[in-house]
Amino acid sequence: MKFLIIGGAGFVGGSLAVYFSNLGHEVLCMDNLSRRGSENNLLRFKKYKNIKFMHGDARNKEDFDRLNFNPDVVLDCSAQTTAIDGYHNPIYDFTNNTLAVVNVLEFCRKHNAGIIFWSSNKAYSADFVNSIPIKEKASRFVWDPSSTKVRGWSHLGFNEEGDLNGGNHTIYGVTKNAADLMIQEWSVAYNIPAIVNRCSCLYGPYQFGKVSQGWIVWFALAKKFGIDLKFYGFQGKQVRDCLHINDLCDLIDRQSKGIGTHFGSYYNVGGGIENTTSILELSNKLDNMIPGKHADVEIEEARKADQKIYISDISKVSNDFGWSPDISLDAGLENVIRWLNEEQEDFNWL
């Protein structure tokens, strides 16, 4: 198969490029290299003859016109990914996360290609997510076991029946929702095979994490290099489900093979109920896994539209693709720590 990966020098895009290259597929990565650290992936690509790179920006239609490539599937991993920054510059979020997707869709329509798109758990409003009753434990929030099932939620987590309406998605989240719905519409209107994945927390090697995005790897980096950490609200008891990049690559492989039967399909994708952690628990776990003296942790005010507990109910995506995560959080963190120890030259961007 032939894959065009938009945002191909980023964490997800770069990992998928290497994964599909190792399977013998032809890969073209397009990226504007605006995220610090993404240039390191270009060095990885040089080891693979079937990965090509083009500097380009998904916001510019002219960059798609320059592509001399007819892919079977476009993997759209590009985005402004920092949920909080959008409040300060909403136009930047809109042009990256929504307007650029129109160019991708029109390219797919012209070249008869399918599309797999990365959305977010921010598809669901914090008002809805935080409406589920919770209890506070020593190291995390938990759902109140007496809570009755509501549409879009069960004790397995949030499913695709959740209401997308309301505010408090973050600007990032609402621009992703606009793109999500556009893809569903274009898919049906123009017969474009399409899958939308609303992803929870992704992590793994070659994720150049920051405070505001890629927080699991950022915590590991901070512990290793003695960088100060901050918990934003709730004493660090917010809970997320976490999915290792290798498990995501396996899912995208399965989705790509079957994309011809999907027209506007959408899925909640994450580690699910078996792979969860609070911020506090992750910090404590990494203290035990990474030797040395670690910097103190500061508690800051909660950030706007933060979700107290978000866990993906992955039943639908598991059933449709015969997929489930294989890598536990502990094993995934060990994998990240090995990368940190072996590839320190990659951290010139810190």
FISEBA-865078 format. One record per residue: residue in three letters; x, y, z of N, C-alpha, C in turn. Coordinates in steps of 0.05 Angstrom, whole numbers, padded with zeros to 5 digits, always signed. Last residue first. Layout:
BEGIN
ALAXYZXYZXYZ
...
// end
This chain:
BEGIN
LEU+00305+00403+00489+00294+00409+00515+00302+00437+00524
TRP+00328+00389+00441+00306+00409+00440+00297+00417+00467
ASN+00362+00348+00447+00374+00375+00444+00353+00397+00443
PHE+00350+00294+00453+00337+00313+00471+00350+00341+00470
ASP+00376+00255+00424+00352+00266+00413+00340+00289+00429
GLU+00417+00237+00455+00424+00258+00435+00399+00270+00422
GLN+00397+00195+00484+00397+00221+00496+00404+00244+00477
GLU+00378+00141+00477+00377+00161+00455+00379+00189+00465
GLU+00378+00107+00521+00394+00100+00497+00397+00122+00477
ASN+00344+00127+00560+00372+00120+00567+00390+00116+00543
LEU+00297+00134+00532+00310+00157+00545+00339+00151+00551
TRP+00286+00080+00519+00292+00100+00498+00306+00124+00510
ARG+00276+00060+00570+00298+00049+00555+00306+00069+00533
ILE+00230+00090+00582+00254+00095+00597+00279+00084+00583
VAL+00193+00067+00546+00200+00095+00544+00226+00101+00558
ASN+00191+00015+00567+00199+00019+00539+00208+00048+00535
GLU+00169+00025+00616+00195+00013+00615+00207+00017+00587
LEU+00119+00042+00600+00137+00061+00613+00165+00051+00612
GLY+00098-00006+00580+00101+00017+00562+00120+00038+00574
ALA+00095-00037+00626+00113-00045+00604+00118-00022+00585
ASP+00056-00006+00654+00083-00011+00665+00103-00018+00643
LEU+00012-00009+00619+00024+00017+00625+00052+00013+00636
SER+00018-00063+00571+00009-00051+00596+00023-00025+00601
ILE+00001-00076+00507+00023-00066+00523+00011-00053+00548
ASP-00043-00090+00476-00026-00112+00487-00006-00102+00508
PRO-00110-00069+00464-00082-00062+00472-00068-00086+00484
SER-00144-00102+00411-00144-00093+00438-00115-00087+00445
TRP-00186-00119+00355-00162-00106+00366-00166-00100+00396
GLY-00224-00128+00315-00210-00150+00329-00185-00142+00343
PHE-00251-00085+00295-00225-00091+00283-00210-00114+00297
ASP-00300-00081+00322-00299-00077+00293-00273-00086+00280
ASN-00287-00089+00377-00305-00108+00363-00302-00106+00332
SER-00254-00045+00387-00244-00072+00391-00261-00092+00376
VAL-00288-00002+00378-00264-00006+00360-00252-00034+00363
LYS-00326-00013+00419-00334-00011+00391-00310-00016+00372
SER-00297-00013+00468-00312-00036+00459-00318-00036+00430
ILE-00269+00025+00496-00259+00017+00469-00274-00007+00458
ASP-00282+00080+00530-00294+00054+00526-00287+00045+00498
SER-00231+00117+00559-00244+00109+00534-00257+00082+00537
ILE-00237+00161+00612-00228+00135+00604-00244+00127+00579
TYR-00226+00216+00649-00233+00208+00621-00220+00181+00616
ILE-00242+00254+00703-00236+00226+00695-00244+00224+00666
LYS-00240+00311+00697-00231+00298+00721-00224+00268+00717
GLN-00218+00353+00646-00235+00330+00652-00224+00315+00676
ASP-00216+00423+00640-00202+00398+00646-00223+00377+00654
ALA-00233+00475+00626-00244+00452+00612-00230+00426+00618
LYS-00174+00508+00647-00201+00510+00637-00209+00485+00622
ARG-00135+00477+00699-00138+00490+00673-00167+00489+00663
ALA-00127+00492+00769-00137+00474+00747-00140+00490+00721
GLU-00066+00521+00793-00095+00521+00789-00103+00503+00766
GLU-00012+00477+00814-00023+00501+00802-00053+00499+00801
ILE+00037+00451+00855+00008+00449+00848-00001+00476+00838
GLU+00101+00423+00838+00084+00446+00847+00055+00441+00839
VAL+00149+00377+00859+00125+00382+00843+00109+00405+00855
ASP+00221+00377+00857+00195+00379+00870+00173+00384+00851
ALA+00261+00330+00819+00253+00357+00827+00226+00356+00841
HIS+00294+00272+00846+00276+00285+00828+00267+00312+00838
LYS+00353+00235+00845+00337+00255+00860+00320+00270+00840
GLY+00353+00167+00821+00363+00194+00824+00344+00211+00840
PRO+00320+00123+00772+00337+00129+00795+00345+00158+00797
ILE+00255+00109+00756+00278+00125+00746+00295+00132+00771
MET+00216+00082+00783+00227+00069+00760+00252+00083+00750
ASN+00198+00113+00825+00208+00087+00831+00223+00074+00808
ASP+00179+00157+00798+00199+00161+00819+00213+00134+00826
LEU+00139+00135+00767+00164+00142+00754+00187+00147+00774
LYS+00099+00130+00807+00110+00106+00793+00137+00112+00780
ASN+00089+00184+00819+00100+00166+00839+00112+00141+00827
SER+00068+00201+00770+00092+00214+00781+00105+00196+00802
LEU+00023+00168+00765+00045+00166+00745+00070+00178+00756
GLU-00007+00186+00809+00002+00159+00808+00025+00155+00788
LEU-00018+00239+00792-00003+00234+00817+00009+00206+00817
ILE-00049+00230+00747-00024+00245+00745-00006+00239+00769
SER-00073+00162+00746-00076+00191+00752-00049+00204+00748
THR-00085+00115+00694-00068+00126+00715-00078+00154+00721
THR-00102+00053+00660-00108+00080+00670-00088+00089+00691
ASN-00118+00005+00628-00093+00020+00627-00097+00049+00634
GLU-00167-00019+00628-00145-00035+00639-00119-00019+00641
ILE-00202+00014+00602-00205+00012+00631-00182-00003+00644
GLY-00162+00042+00548-00186+00030+00560-00183+00027+00590
GLY-00125+00066+00517-00117+00042+00530-00140+00028+00544
GLY-00164+00086+00459-00146+00091+00481-00138+00064+00494
VAL-00214+00115+00421-00190+00099+00420-00172+00106+00444
ASN-00277+00116+00394-00262+00124+00417-00239+00105+00420
TYR-00291+00127+00325-00285+00109+00347-00271+00124+00370
TYR-00331+00127+00265-00317+00141+00286-00314+00124+00311
SER-00339+00126+00194-00338+00112+00220-00322+00128+00240
GLY-00344+00146+00142-00352+00163+00164-00353+00149+00191
PHE-00346+00088+00117-00353+00114+00107-00363+00131+00130
HIS-00312+00029+00105-00319+00049+00126-00323+00077+00113
THR-00291-00007+00071-00318-00012+00079-00328+00009+00100
GLY-00238+00007+00062-00257+00009+00039-00286+00004+00047
ILE-00207-00005+00106-00219+00022+00104-00240+00024+00082
GLY-00179-00049+00122-00208-00051+00119-00222-00025+00113
LYS-00126-00034+00125-00133-00057+00109-00163-00059+00103
SER-00130+00008+00163-00122+00013+00135-00130-00009+00116
GLN-00142-00019+00210-00162+00000+00198-00155+00005+00169
ARG-00095-00048+00219-00120-00062+00215-00141-00044+00202
ASP-00059-00005+00225-00055-00025+00204-00081-00040+00198
ILE-00081+00020+00269-00082+00034+00244-00077+00015+00221
LEU-00070-00020+00309-00097-00013+00302-00099+00001+00275
ASP-00013-00018+00309-00028-00043+00303-00056-00038+00295
CYS-00006+00034+00327+00003+00026+00300-00011+00001+00291
LEU-00025+00029+00380-00039+00046+00361-00031+00039+00332
ASP+00014-00004+00402-00014-00014+00400-00030+00003+00380
ASN+00057+00031+00399+00058+00005+00383+00030-00007+00381
ILE+00043+00073+00433+00044+00078+00405+00044+00052+00389
HIS-00002+00057+00486+00025+00057+00476+00024+00059+00445
LEU-00050+00095+00518-00046+00076+00497-00018+00079+00486
CYS-00087+00106+00577-00062+00111+00563-00058+00088+00543
ASP-00138+00144+00610-00129+00119+00599-00106+00124+00579
ARG-00133+00187+00668-00134+00183+00639-00128+00154+00633
VAL-00153+00228+00722-00148+00201+00712-00151+00201+00681
GLN-00131+00274+00772-00144+00269+00747-00135+00243+00735
LYS-00101+00286+00817-00117+00262+00818-00134+00257+00793
GLY-00069+00331+00827-00059+00310+00809-00076+00285+00808
GLN-00099+00366+00857-00077+00351+00870-00066+00328+00853
PHE-00132+00396+00824-00142+00371+00834-00121+00353+00848
GLY-00083+00431+00781-00109+00426+00794-00113+00398+00805
TYR-00033+00410+00749-00052+00432+00745-00079+00424+00756
PHE+00030+00401+00775+00004+00389+00772-00016+00412+00770
LYS+00095+00407+00747+00071+00420+00758+00047+00403+00754
LEU+00165+00398+00756+00139+00389+00747+00117+00405+00761
ASP+00231+00415+00737+00208+00419+00754+00183+00410+00740
ILE+00278+00365+00718+00263+00388+00710+00238+00390+00729
GLY+00316+00322+00719+00313+00340+00742+00298+00366+00736
PHE+00317+00284+00680+00335+00307+00677+00331+00328+00698
LYS+00280+00245+00695+00307+00237+00687+00326+00261+00688
LYS+00233+00273+00704+00245+00257+00725+00274+00251+00719
ALA+00224+00296+00653+00228+00313+00677+00242+00298+00699
LEU+00215+00250+00622+00237+00268+00617+00244+00285+00641
ALA+00168+00232+00647+00192+00215+00648+00217+00232+00642
PHE+00133+00274+00635+00139+00268+00663+00165+00251+00665
TRP+00133+00270+00579+00144+00294+00592+00151+00289+00621
VAL+00106+00223+00572+00134+00223+00566+00147+00248+00578
ILE+00056+00243+00589+00067+00219+00601+00097+00218+00596
TRP+00042+00288+00559+00050+00292+00587+00062+00267+00599
GLY+00032+00311+00509+00051+00289+00512+00061+00286+00540
GLN+00028+00379+00526+00020+00357+00508+00041+00336+00508
SER+00046+00416+00562+00018+00419+00553+00009+00396+00534
VAL+00098+00403+00573+00080+00406+00595+00051+00404+00585
LYS+00116+00354+00522+00117+00380+00534+00098+00381+00558
GLY+00155+00302+00488+00133+00313+00504+00138+00340+00516
PHE+00166+00275+00436+00181+00297+00448+00161+00314+00465
GLN+00168+00209+00427+00148+00231+00433+00164+00252+00448
TYR+00203+00169+00421+00203+00189+00401+00180+00209+00404
PRO+00164+00119+00455+00189+00130+00446+00185+00149+00423
GLY+00098+00140+00480+00118+00121+00471+00144+00134+00464
TYR+00026+00152+00480+00054+00156+00490+00072+00135+00478
LEU-00037+00184+00484-00018+00167+00469+00010+00173+00480
CYS-00099+00189+00514-00070+00195+00517-00053+00175+00503
SER-00150+00182+00466-00143+00190+00492-00112+00194+00492
CYS-00178+00200+00402-00157+00187+00418-00155+00199+00446
ARG-00221+00182+00359-00221+00202+00381-00203+00191+00403
ASN-00213+00172+00292-00206+00161+00318-00204+00184+00339
VAL-00251+00163+00235-00242+00182+00255-00237+00168+00281
ILE-00245+00142+00169-00247+00133+00197-00236+00156+00214
ALA-00270+00133+00102-00260+00151+00124-00265+00139+00151
PRO-00275+00136+00032-00272+00119+00056-00259+00134+00078
ILE-00318+00179+00001-00290+00177+00010-00289+00158+00034
ASN-00364+00196-00026-00356+00168-00027-00326+00165-00021
TYR-00383+00247-00019-00365+00243-00041-00353+00215-00042
ALA-00418+00244+00025-00425+00260+00002-00409+00253-00023
VAL-00392+00212+00063-00418+00204+00052-00424+00218+00026
SER-00345+00243+00071-00344+00214+00065-00369+00205+00052
TRP-00362+00294+00084-00348+00290+00059-00348+00260+00051
GLU-00383+00280+00136-00400+00291+00115-00388+00287+00087
GLN-00340+00262+00166-00363+00245+00163-00380+00254+00139
ILE-00308+00308+00161-00299+00283+00149-00322+00264+00145
MET-00339+00345+00190-00334+00349+00162-00325+00324+00148
LEU-00335+00323+00241-00361+00323+00228-00358+00328+00198
ASP-00280+00331+00251-00292+00304+00254-00318+00303+00237
ALA-00275+00386+00248-00262+00370+00228-00274+00342+00227
ALA-00305+00400+00293-00313+00410+00267-00301+00393+00245
ASN-00273+00375+00332-00301+00366+00327-00311+00375+00300
LYS-00227+00406+00330-00226+00378+00322-00253+00367+00317
THR-00248+00453+00350-00238+00453+00322-00234+00424+00312
VAL-00261+00436+00401-00283+00443+00383-00273+00445+00354
GLY-00209+00426+00423-00229+00405+00420-00251+00411+00401
TYR-00185+00477+00421-00173+00454+00407-00194+00433+00402
ILE-00218+00504+00457-00218+00512+00428-00206+00490+00411
THR-00253+00460+00501-00229+00475+00494-00232+00483+00464
HIS-00304+00446+00512-00287+00426+00498-00258+00434+00497
ASN-00339+00483+00535-00318+00471+00551-00306+00445+00539
GLY-00408+00474+00513-00382+00487+00513-00362+00471+00529
GLY-00450+00429+00473-00442+00444+00497-00415+00457+00494
ASN-00448+00362+00442-00457+00390+00445-00446+00403+00470
LEU-00438+00309+00436-00416+00328+00429-00424+00357+00433
ASP-00455+00257+00479-00464+00282+00466-00440+00300+00460
GLY-00436+00189+00468-00434+00214+00483-00442+00238+00466
GLU-00432+00143+00440-00459+00155+00442-00459+00181+00458
GLU-00382+00122+00443-00387+00140+00420-00415+00152+00421
ASN-00365+00124+00514-00368+00112+00488-00378+00132+00468
PHE-00323+00125+00571-00340+00140+00553-00341+00127+00525
GLY-00324+00066+00614-00314+00091+00604-00334+00105+00585
LEU-00345+00023+00640-00322+00018+00622-00310+00043+00611
HIS-00389+00042+00665-00365+00038+00682-00341+00029+00666
SER-00410+00088+00613-00415+00065+00631-00390+00062+00648
TRP-00437+00138+00571-00419+00130+00592-00429+00105+00606
GLY-00475+00150+00533-00448+00159+00528-00428+00150+00549
ARG-00527+00157+00578-00520+00155+00550-00492+00166+00545
VAL-00510+00126+00640-00522+00148+00625-00513+00145+00596
LYS-00520+00082+00695-00509+00086+00668-00524+00109+00654
THR-00514+00109+00761-00529+00095+00740-00517+00101+00713
SER-00467+00102+00813-00477+00118+00790-00491+00100+00770
SER-00444+00074+00852-00473+00074+00853-00485+00090+00829
PRO-00390+00083+00848-00401+00057+00838-00431+00056+00838
ASP-00365+00142+00822-00382+00131+00844-00395+00105+00834
TRP-00301+00137+00794-00330+00141+00790-00344+00129+00814
VAL-00246+00168+00827-00259+00145+00817-00289+00151+00813
PHE-00184+00203+00829-00213+00204+00829-00223+00177+00818
ARG-00126+00182+00868-00141+00187+00843-00171+00192+00849
SER-00103+00172+00917-00085+00179+00895-00100+00185+00868
ALA-00144+00167+00955-00119+00177+00963-00102+00187+00939
LYS-00206+00188+00922-00189+00169+00937-00162+00182+00942
GLU-00268+00217+00915-00239+00223+00916-00225+00202+00934
LYS-00318+00199+00867-00308+00199+00894-00278+00204+00894
ILE-00367+00227+00822-00342+00215+00828-00337+00215+00858
PRO-00419+00227+00772-00410+00229+00800-00385+00214+00806
ILE-00411+00260+00711-00413+00233+00723-00403+00235+00752
SER-00398+00310+00693-00424+00307+00705-00428+00279+00718
ASN-00350+00313+00667-00349+00317+00696-00377+00315+00709
VAL-00368+00305+00614-00350+00286+00626-00350+00288+00656
PHE-00400+00352+00606-00411+00325+00604-00394+00305+00619
ASP-00361+00392+00613-00386+00393+00628-00400+00366+00629
ALA-00322+00379+00576-00316+00375+00605-00341+00376+00622
SER-00348+00348+00518-00346+00371+00535-00339+00363+00564
TYR-00310+00309+00474-00332+00309+00493-00327+00332+00514
ALA-00266+00316+00444-00291+00317+00430-00314+00319+00449
LYS-00223+00307+00475-00235+00333+00478-00259+00337+00460
ASN-00202+00260+00456-00222+00258+00477-00235+00285+00484
SER-00196+00272+00384-00187+00274+00412-00210+00268+00432
SER-00173+00251+00320-00188+00269+00336-00180+00265+00365
TRP-00141+00236+00263-00137+00236+00292-00153+00259+00305
PHE-00165+00196+00209-00161+00223+00221-00159+00220+00252
ILE-00155+00168+00147-00157+00162+00176-00148+00187+00191
ILE-00183+00162+00083-00171+00179+00103-00176+00168+00131
GLY-00171+00138+00015-00184+00138+00041-00170+00156+00061
ALA-00170+00169-00050-00157+00157-00027-00175+00157-00002
ASN-00178+00193-00100-00193+00168-00092-00179+00153-00070
HIS-00158+00242-00110-00140+00219-00115-00153+00193-00107
LYS-00198+00279-00098-00185+00280-00124-00170+00254-00131
ARG-00209+00266-00045-00230+00264-00065-00218+00263-00093
CYS-00160+00277-00020-00171+00249-00020-00192+00246-00042
PHE-00160+00333-00028-00139+00316-00039-00148+00287-00041
GLU-00204+00346+00003-00205+00351-00026-00183+00336-00041
LEU-00184+00331+00054-00207+00318+00042-00209+00322+00012
VAL-00141+00368+00059-00136+00339+00060-00160+00324+00047
ASN-00169+00417+00059-00149+00411+00038-00143+00381+00036
VAL-00199+00410+00105-00213+00413+00079-00194+00407+00056
VAL-00160+00411+00144-00173+00385+00138-00189+00386+00112
ALA-00147+00464+00150-00128+00446+00136-00141+00420+00128
LEU-00191+00481+00181-00188+00490+00154-00169+00472+00138
THR-00179+00451+00230-00204+00450+00216-00200+00457+00186
ASN-00129+00457+00252-00144+00434+00259-00170+00430+00243
ASN-00105+00505+00232-00090+00479+00233-00109+00455+00235
THR-00144+00544+00237-00131+00540+00211-00117+00513+00210
PHE-00159+00539+00292-00178+00534+00271-00165+00528+00244
ASP-00112+00551+00320-00124+00525+00323-00143+00519+00299
TYR-00106+00604+00303-00085+00585+00297-00096+00556+00299
ILE-00151+00628+00324-00149+00626+00295-00128+00605+00287
PRO-00143+00628+00380-00162+00609+00368-00159+00606+00338
ASN-00099+00638+00421-00097+00642+00392-00116+00623+00378
HIS-00113+00627+00473-00097+00651+00468-00096+00658+00438
TYR-00139+00579+00471-00153+00602+00483-00139+00628+00477
GLY-00100+00544+00452-00121+00554+00434-00137+00577+00445
ASP-00069+00526+00493-00059+00548+00477-00081+00560+00459
ILE-00093+00480+00515-00096+00506+00528-00088+00530+00510
ALA-00081+00436+00481-00109+00444+00486-00112+00472+00498
THR-00040+00429+00428-00040+00438+00456-00067+00450+00463
THR-00036+00415+00375-00045+00394+00394-00047+00404+00422
GLN-00052+00428+00313-00042+00443+00336-00053+00428+00359
ALA-00037+00372+00270-00055+00388+00287-00038+00408+00303
SER-00035+00311+00231-00027+00339+00236-00047+00354+00253
CYS-00048+00262+00214-00039+00264+00242-00032+00293+00250
ASP-00081+00229+00170-00079+00258+00178-00074+00260+00208
LEU-00063+00187+00123-00064+00187+00153-00060+00216+00161
VAL-00093+00165+00066-00080+00188+00078-00084+00186+00108
VAL-00083+00109+00024-00095+00119+00049-00078+00144+00057
ASP-00060+00104-00026-00085+00089-00020-00099+00100+00004
PRO-00035+00163-00060-00036+00143-00038-00062+00127-00038
ASN+00003+00185-00106-00025+00176-00106-00028+00155-00085
PHE+00042+00242-00118+00039+00217-00102+00009+00210-00102
ASN+00069+00294-00120+00068+00275-00142+00066+00247-00130
LEU+00046+00353-00093+00050+00325-00087+00048+00308-00113
ARG+00032+00404-00103+00059+00397-00110+00065+00367-00106
ASP-00019+00409-00083-00016+00409-00112+00012+00400-00121
PHE-00007+00413-00029-00019+00388-00039-00017+00386-00069
ASP+00011+00466-00030+00030+00444-00022+00019+00417-00030
GLU-00033+00495-00042-00012+00493-00062+00008+00471-00055
LYS-00063+00497+00004-00072+00479-00017-00050+00475-00038
ASN-00039+00499+00067-00034+00510+00041-00042+00490+00019
ARG-00044+00471+00113-00061+00495+00110-00059+00506+00082
ALA-00005+00433+00114-00031+00425+00106-00050+00448+00102
ASP+00057+00447+00087+00038+00456+00107+00010+00449+00098
GLY+00120+00413+00077+00096+00426+00068+00077+00430+00091
HIS+00173+00377+00056+00166+00399+00073+00142+00413+00062
MET+00170+00308+00049+00166+00334+00035+00158+00355+00056
PHE+00204+00246+00047+00195+00269+00063+00192+00293+00045
LYS+00195+00175+00043+00203+00200+00031+00191+00223+00048
ILE+00214+00111+00057+00202+00134+00069+00213+00159+00055
ASN+00242+00069+00035+00214+00072+00026+00199+00094+00042
LYS+00291+00067+00058+00290+00076+00031+00261+00081+00021
TYR+00309+00088+00121+00289+00073+00107+00286+00084+00078
LYS+00342+00121+00149+00349+00092+00150+00330+00076+00132
LYS+00320+00170+00147+00343+00165+00129+00351+00136+00129
PHE+00284+00174+00189+00274+00167+00162+00296+00159+00143
ARG+00314+00193+00232+00304+00165+00232+00296+00156+00204
LEU+00320+00246+00216+00344+00229+00218+00336+00199+00219
LEU+00269+00264+00222+00280+00263+00195+00305+00246+00194
ASN+00260+00266+00276+00249+00243+00261+00260+00241+00233
ASN+00281+00315+00291+00296+00290+00298+00286+00266+00283
GLU+00243+00352+00279+00265+00349+00260+00282+00324+00266
SER+00210+00353+00323+00202+00337+00300+00224+00333+00280
GLY+00231+00389+00360+00237+00361+00364+00229+00344+00340
ARG+00179+00435+00357+00206+00430+00364+00211+00401+00371
ARG+00136+00440+00303+00139+00430+00330+00168+00424+00336
SER+00139+00451+00249+00135+00473+00268+00139+00465+00297
LEU+00144+00420+00203+00166+00420+00223+00164+00443+00243
ASN+00106+00410+00167+00117+00437+00166+00139+00441+00187
ASP+00104+00350+00128+00104+00363+00154+00116+00391+00151
MET+00091+00287+00100+00090+00316+00096+00087+00330+00123
CYS+00118+00227+00078+00111+00243+00101+00111+00273+00092
LEU+00101+00170+00043+00109+00197+00040+00099+00213+00064
VAL+00117+00102+00036+00107+00123+00054+00118+00150+00045
GLU+00100+00036+00018+00112+00061+00009+00100+00085+00025
HIS+00113-00022+00060+00095-00003+00046+00111+00022+00037
GLY+00140-00059+00091+00145-00058+00062+00128-00039+00046
LEU+00139-00056+00144+00121-00076+00132+00123-00076+00102
ASN+00171-00013+00154+00181-00040+00162+00164-00062+00151
SER+00136+00027+00138+00159+00022+00123+00171-00006+00129
PHE+00100+00026+00180+00091+00017+00154+00114+00012+00135
TYR+00134+00044+00223+00119+00019+00225+00111+00009+00197
VAL+00152+00094+00204+00171+00072+00209+00157+00045+00210
ALA+00102+00121+00202+00119+00119+00179+00139+00096+00181
LEU+00084+00118+00255+00070+00103+00234+00086+00100+00209
SER+00121+00152+00278+00120+00125+00287+00106+00107+00267
GLY+00109+00201+00253+00135+00188+00249+00135+00159+00257
GLY+00056+00209+00271+00062+00206+00243+00089+00192+00238
VAL+00063+00213+00327+00046+00193+00316+00054+00188+00287
PHE+00103+00256+00329+00105+00231+00344+00089+00209+00331
GLY+00117+00284+00263+00109+00285+00291+00112+00257+00304
ALA+00125+00280+00210+00149+00282+00227+00143+00285+00256
GLY+00075+00280+00186+00090+00256+00186+00116+00257+00202
GLY+00031+00311+00177+00043+00312+00203+00062+00288+00207
ILE+00004+00261+00137+00004+00290+00142+00012+00294+00172
ILE+00026+00211+00098+00022+00217+00126+00026+00248+00130
LEU+00004+00168+00050+00012+00196+00054+00006+00202+00083
PHE+00021+00103+00031+00010+00120+00052+00021+00148+00050
LYS+00005+00047-00007+00019+00073-00007+00005+00091+00013
MET+00017-00024+00000+00000+00000+00000+00017+00025+00000
// end
